[in-house]
């Protein structure tokens, strides 16, 4: 785990993990056309459309949920003709932004989602011991105050997450109602 003050050099902004969740798709497309508002000196920020085929069809996924395809078995599958589209896409994303669990992985990935649940703008974290993301969430909550910004911790001691964002050293999910 990186120290809480480790410098963030590479950030991925993901939209379209689920092709029918359009807020992240619209933001990523906007930033791909004009990324001035997300660029900072010394930081590479990469807006990325994660599941373009599902976005094109405006459906959650084509063959399987991309947000469950970042497990070791899927990432290690041989690329053959009948491999599910999202498994192949997970391997591509892992190659570009990972490899997952390595020192070469992107420092931070924000995976932008929508939900019909009454969650408002909610940040999802997978690790309460990641000092960097805890400090970042504290900063975000203070910057948005007095607007609420709930944080949902989905930590489990023996579960290894297979989410799109889990490729990064510091994974963060952002859900918007």
C-alpha positions in Angstrom: 0.0 0.0 0.0 1.3 3.5 -0.8 1.8 6.0 2.0 -1.0 8.5 2.5 1.2 11.3 1.1 2.4 9.3 -2.0 2.3 11.5 -5.1 -0.5 10.7 -7.5 0.9 10.8 -11.1 -1.7 9.0 -13.1 -5.5 9.1 -12.8 -8.1 7.3 -14.8 -11.7 8.7 -15.1 -13.9 5.9 -16.2 -17.4 6.2 -17.6 -19.6 3.6 -19.3 -18.6 0.6 -17.3 -22.4 -0.1 -17.5 -23.5 1.1 -20.9 -26.9 2.4 -19.7 -25.4 4.7 -17.1 -24.9 7.8 -19.1 -23.7 10.5 -16.7 -20.1 9.1 -16.7 -20.3 8.5 -20.4 -21.2 12.2 -21.1 -18.5 13.4 -18.8 -15.8 11.2 -20.3 -16.8 12.3 -23.8 -16.8 15.9 -22.7 -13.3 15.6 -21.2 -12.0 13.7 -24.3 -13.0 16.7 -26.4 -11.8 19.3 -24.0 -9.8 18.1 -21.0 -8.6 21.5 -19.8 -10.7 21.4 -16.6 -9.3 18.0 -15.5 -5.6 18.6 -16.3 -3.2 19.5 -13.6 0.6 20.0 -13.8 2.5 16.9 -13.0 -0.5 14.6 -13.2 -1.7 12.6 -16.2 -5.5 12.4 -16.2 -7.0 9.9 -18.7 -10.8 10.0 -19.4 -11.7 6.6 -20.6 -14.9 5.0 -22.0 -14.8 1.5 -20.5 -17.5 -0.4 -22.3 -18.1 1.3 -25.7 -20.2 -1.5 -27.2 -22.6 -1.5 -24.3 -22.7 2.3 -24.5 -23.5 2.2 -28.2 -26.4 -0.2 -27.4 -27.4 1.7 -24.2 -27.4 -1.6 -22.3 -25.8 -2.6 -19.1 -23.4 -5.0 -20.8 -23.0 -7.2 -23.9 -22.0 -10.7 -22.6 -21.3 -10.2 -18.8 -20.9 -7.4 -16.3 -17.6 -5.7 -16.9 -17.6 -4.6 -13.3 -17.2 -8.2 -12.2 -14.6 -9.2 -14.8 -11.4 -8.1 -13.1 -10.8 -11.3 -11.2 -7.5 -13.3 -11.7 -9.3 -16.0 -13.6 -10.9 -13.6 -16.2 -7.7 -11.5 -16.5 -5.7 -14.6 -17.1 -7.9 -16.3 -19.6 -6.4 -17.0 -23.0 -7.8 -14.7 -25.7 -9.8 -16.9 -28.0 -12.6 -16.2 -30.5 -15.4 -17.0 -28.1 -14.2 -15.1 -25.1 -16.9 -12.8 -23.7 -16.6 -9.2 -24.9 -16.4 -7.8 -21.4 -13.7 -10.3 -20.3 -11.6 -9.3 -23.4 -12.3 -5.6 -22.5 -11.2 -6.2 -18.9 -7.9 -7.6 -20.2 -7.4 -4.6 -22.4 -8.2 -2.2 -19.5 -5.9 -4.1 -17.2 -3.1 -3.8 -19.9 -3.6 0.0 -20.3 -4.2 1.0 -16.6 -2.6 -1.9 -14.7 -1.5 -4.5 -14.4 -3.8 -4.9 -11.4 -1.8 -5.2 -8.1 1.4 -4.0 -9.7 3.6 -0.9 -9.0 2.9 0.1 -12.6 -0.9 0.3 -12.2 -2.5 3.8 -12.3 -2.5 5.5 -9.0 -6.2 6.3 -8.9 -9.3 5.3 -10.9 -12.6 7.1 -10.4 -15.3 4.9 -11.9 -18.4 7.0 -12.5 -21.9 5.3 -12.3 -25.6 6.1 -12.1 -28.1 4.4 -9.9 -31.9 4.6 -9.4 -31.4 4.2 -5.6 -31.9 7.3 -3.6 -28.2 7.7 -2.8 -27.5 11.2 -4.0 -23.9 11.6 -4.9 -22.1 8.8 -3.1 -18.5 7.7 -3.0 -17.8 4.0 -2.7 -14.5 2.8 -1.1 -13.2 -0.8 -0.8 -10.5 -0.3 1.8 -10.7 1.6 5.1 -6.9 1.3 5.6 -6.0 3.2 2.4 -4.8 6.5 3.9 -4.7 8.3 0.6 -8.4 7.6 -0.4 -9.5 8.5 3.2 -7.8 11.8 3.0 -9.1 12.4 -0.5 -12.7 11.7 0.5 -12.3 14.0 3.5 -11.2 16.7 1.1 -14.1 16.1 -1.3 -16.6 16.1 1.5 -15.3 19.4 2.8 -15.2 20.9 -0.7 -18.9 20.0 -1.3 -20.2 21.0 2.1 -22.9 21.8 3.0 -24.1 19.4 0.3 -24.1 15.9 1.6 -21.7 13.3 0.1 -22.2 9.9 1.7 -19.4 7.4 1.7 -20.2 3.8 1.4 -17.4 1.4 2.6 -17.9 -2.1 1.0 -14.8 -3.6 2.7 -14.6 -7.3 3.3 -11.5 -8.9 4.9 -11.3 -11.9 2.5 -12.9 -10.6 -0.6 -10.7 -9.5 -3.6 -12.7 -7.0 -5.7 -13.2 -7.6 -9.4 -14.5 -4.1 -10.2 -13.2 -2.0 -13.0 -11.7 0.5 -10.6 -9.8 -2.3 -8.7 -7.1 -2.1 -11.3 -5.8 1.0 -9.6 -3.7 1.3 -6.5 -6.5 3.5 -5.1 -9.9 2.5 -6.5 -12.9 4.9 -6.0 -16.5 4.5 -7.2 -18.8 7.5 -7.6 -22.5 6.9 -7.9 -25.1 9.6 -8.7 -28.8 9.3 -8.4 
